[in-house]
């Protein structure tokens, strides 16, 4: 008879994602994962079978969690479309500020994975998770841009889809640039300067 699990699966996924988003797949060891999740190697593998399987499950959890957090900001009807985009930038910069206080950048599991084509080639589920996440996030950003154009806070301009790509590129760039040690206040200024081409 199988032994009952002695840990919460969601907590393990969150702990694993926290490691993968900072260190990436290759530089995250099984020992790091076990220590971060406070579980034994045998318990980890009894549930997830392998580091690869844990990575896929953690990526799916991370993408859904981050997307829900961003959706809450972008769906805030109490502020304009432009302000929603600014608040999204502020939320990301705040994450980087907290991580900097802990001695590292916040990282991004999605960006790390996108920059590793071998991972996507090895498991088609990874490519599907990333593609779905991208399309859903772009959809949220497009909707926000349309709201901003309707409320007058974002002027008419290029296709909303291109605007969404611009914002998504700014966010990915923030994550990568933060890895170089750039201060959060500088990251915020850079991001807001980038948004001005959309908001001006």
Phi and psi in degrees as a GROMACS rama.xvg file:
@    title "Ramachandran Plot"
@    xaxis  label "Phi"
@    yaxis  label "Psi"
@TYPE xy
-68.3154  142.921  UNK-2
-74.8124  142.933  UNK-3
-66.1266  150.773  UNK-4
-68.0444  142.086  UNK-5
-109.161  16.269  UNK-6
-144.841  160.714  UNK-7
-87.8894  123.119  UNK-8
-61.3242  -40.9207  UNK-9
-62.21  -39.9933  UNK-10
-63.493  -37.8558  UNK-11
-65.8384  -43.421  UNK-12
-61.4706  -40.8645  UNK-13
-66.9303  -41.2172  UNK-14
-65.3693  -41.072  UNK-15
-65.4717  -44.9797  UNK-16
-60.6309  -37.0245  UNK-17
-62.1721  -34.3918  UNK-18
-75.872  -47.6309  UNK-19
-62.7547  -35.8912  UNK-20
-70.2745  -26.6701  UNK-21
-89.4041  -43.114  UNK-22
-103.572  -15.5464  UNK-23
80.1801  172.199  UNK-24
-66.3343  -53.3165  UNK-25
-63.6611  -35.3037  UNK-26
-95.5819  13.7403  UNK-27
-109.421  115.472  UNK-28
-88.3039  161.479  UNK-29
-61.471  -35.7149  UNK-30
-62.4547  -43.1661  UNK-31
-59.6707  -43.8843  UNK-32
-63.0806  -44.0897  UNK-33
-64.7701  -41.523  UNK-34
-66.4984  -43.6694  UNK-35
-64.6449  -38.1945  UNK-36
-88.5497  -9.07053  UNK-37
57.8416  48.5324  UNK-38
-133.915  160.018  UNK-39
-80.0975  154.694  UNK-40
-56.9776  -41.9865  UNK-41
-63.1994  -40.2021  UNK-42
-65.7182  -40.4226  UNK-43
-61.146  -47.8964  UNK-44
-76.0651  -26.1538  UNK-45
-63.5177  -32.2267  UNK-46
-91.2864  -44.4666  UNK-47
-107.283  -5.93972  UNK-48
68.5803  -33.371  UNK-49
-162.751  164.82  UNK-50
-62.0676  -38.6155  UNK-51
-59.3135  -46.0467  UNK-52
-65.6476  -40.6459  UNK-53
-62.2319  -40.8961  UNK-54
-60.4286  -46.5646  UNK-55
-61.027  -46.7628  UNK-56
-65.7378  -39.6751  UNK-57
-67.1197  -38.8173  UNK-58
-62.7761  -43.7417  UNK-59
-62.2483  -43.974  UNK-60
-64.8587  -45.1124  UNK-61
-60.7079  -47.6545  UNK-62
-61.616  -44.2281  UNK-63
-66.1879  -40.6482  UNK-64
-66.6566  -46.7577  UNK-65
-65.2793  -39.7687  UNK-66
-64.1843  -40.804  UNK-67
-65.0345  -39.1651  UNK-68
-63.6284  -44.9031  UNK-69
-67.799  -36.3791  UNK-70
-62.7955  -38.4569  UNK-71
-62.3052  -38.226  UNK-72
-69.6363  -44.7312  UNK-73
-77.0694  -12.783  UNK-74
-101.63  8.95845  UNK-75
-72.7211  99.0541  UNK-76
-72.3014  -5.3122  UNK-77
-80.1994  -10.1329  UNK-78
-130.256  165.017  UNK-79
-70.3135  165.968  UNK-80
-59.0876  -42.4736  UNK-81
-63.7663  -41.0065  UNK-82
-66.5035  -33.65  UNK-83
-61.2942  -42.2581  UNK-84
-65.4662  -40.5522  UNK-85
-62.9333  -41.2025  UNK-86
-67.2308  -32.1756  UNK-87
-63.3831  -45.6578  UNK-88
-59.2615  -45.4067  UNK-89
-61.4016  -38.7963  UNK-90
-62.7227  -41.1411  UNK-91
-69.5603  -41.9815  UNK-92
-64.0427  -37.9826  UNK-93
-61.8387  -40.0758  UNK-94
-58.7542  -44.072  UNK-95
-66.0743  -35.2994  UNK-96
-64.8349  -44.3748  UNK-97
-63.3746  -46.0899  UNK-98
-62.8046  -39.1696  UNK-99
-60.1841  -37.771  UNK-100
-64.5939  -22.0277  UNK-101
-94.0392  0.740586  UNK-102
94.1226  15.9465  UNK-103
-155.239  170.658  UNK-104
-82.3512  159.175  UNK-105
-66.646  -33.0992  UNK-106
71.7759  176.396  UNK-107
-153.93  120.375  UNK-108
-63.6905  -35.8164  UNK-109
-65.009  -47.523  UNK-110
-63.9586  -45.4937  UNK-111
-54.9234  -43.395  UNK-112
-72.4491  -39.3481  UNK-113
-60.9055  -31.9392  UNK-114
-83.6788  3.45088  UNK-115
-123.987  83.947  UNK-116
-62.1146  -24.5853  UNK-117
-62.9927  -37.2421  UNK-118
-63.9074  -44.4837  UNK-119
-65.7405  -35.6547  UNK-120
-72.3059  -28.8204  UNK-121
-76.1945  -29.0801  UNK-122
-143.579  113.625  UNK-123
-64.1518  -20.9289  UNK-124
-63.0932  -34.6219  UNK-125
-63.6668  -46.0576  UNK-126
-61.2895  -39.1493  UNK-127
-66.8806  -42.3578  UNK-128
-61.4072  -46.0845  UNK-129
-64.3801  -41.4351  UNK-130
-66.4101  -44.2933  UNK-131
-62.4742  -44.0517  UNK-132
-60.3748  -45.3565  UNK-133
-60.5116  -48.9063  UNK-134
-63.611  -40.3477  UNK-135
-69.3957  -39.7564  UNK-136
-67.3886  -41.035  UNK-137
-62.3953  -37.871  UNK-138
-62.2293  -42.0511  UNK-139
-61.8735  -42.9569  UNK-140
-68.2702  -40.5929  UNK-141
-60.0704  -45.1889  UNK-142
-60.1553  -40.0821  UNK-143
-65.8659  -40.0845  UNK-144
-64.658  -40.4201  UNK-145
-64.3636  -39.1434  UNK-146
-60.8528  -45.4346  UNK-147
-62.5806  -36.1705  UNK-148
-71.0848  -34.3045  UNK-149
-71.1966  -35.7886  UNK-150
-90.9583  -1.15739  UNK-151
86.7243  1.06833  UNK-152
-83.858  -16.7402  UNK-153
-125.136  120.245  UNK-154
-69.2472  157.304  UNK-155
-60.6276  145.967  UNK-156
-171.638  -143.364  UNK-157
-60.0983  166.69  UNK-158
-47.6828  139.001  UNK-159
-59.4017  -30.2363  UNK-160
-63.5226  -40.1002  UNK-161
-68.1376  -37.3432  UNK-162
-62.2496  -40.8007  UNK-163
-62.8131  -40.6026  UNK-164
-63.7677  -37.5778  UNK-165
-61.1164  -48.7333  UNK-166
-64.1522  -42.793  UNK-167
-61.8289  -38.862  UNK-168
-66.8338  -39.3693  UNK-169
-60.6555  -42.8455  UNK-170
-66.0476  -46.1248  UNK-171
-61.0348  -40.5987  UNK-172
-63.1328  -38.1073  UNK-173
-59.7523  -44.9814  UNK-174
-61.8384  -44.6344  UNK-175
-68.9288  -44.5652  UNK-176
-64.0043  -35.2145  UNK-177
-60.8991  -28.1725  UNK-178
-65.5189  -20.4931  UNK-179
-86.389  -1.9075  UNK-180
92.9451  9.00647  UNK-181
-63.4103  136.537  UNK-182
-64.6679  145.302  UNK-183
-55.3054  -38.7107  UNK-184
-65.617  -32.1999  UNK-185
-71.7904  -41.8246  UNK-186
-57.1707  -41.9796  UNK-187
-64.441  -43.8572  UNK-188
-62.0883  -42.1802  UNK-189
-62.0929  -45.965  UNK-190
-64.8109  -42.892  UNK-191
-68.159  -34.849  UNK-192
-61.453  -41.1407  UNK-193
-64.9675  -36.9789  UNK-194
-68.4343  -25.1051  UNK-195
-60.4828  -29.2254  UNK-196
-66.0095  -23.9497  UNK-197
-91.2101  -36.8766  UNK-198
-90.4687  -18.5356  UNK-199
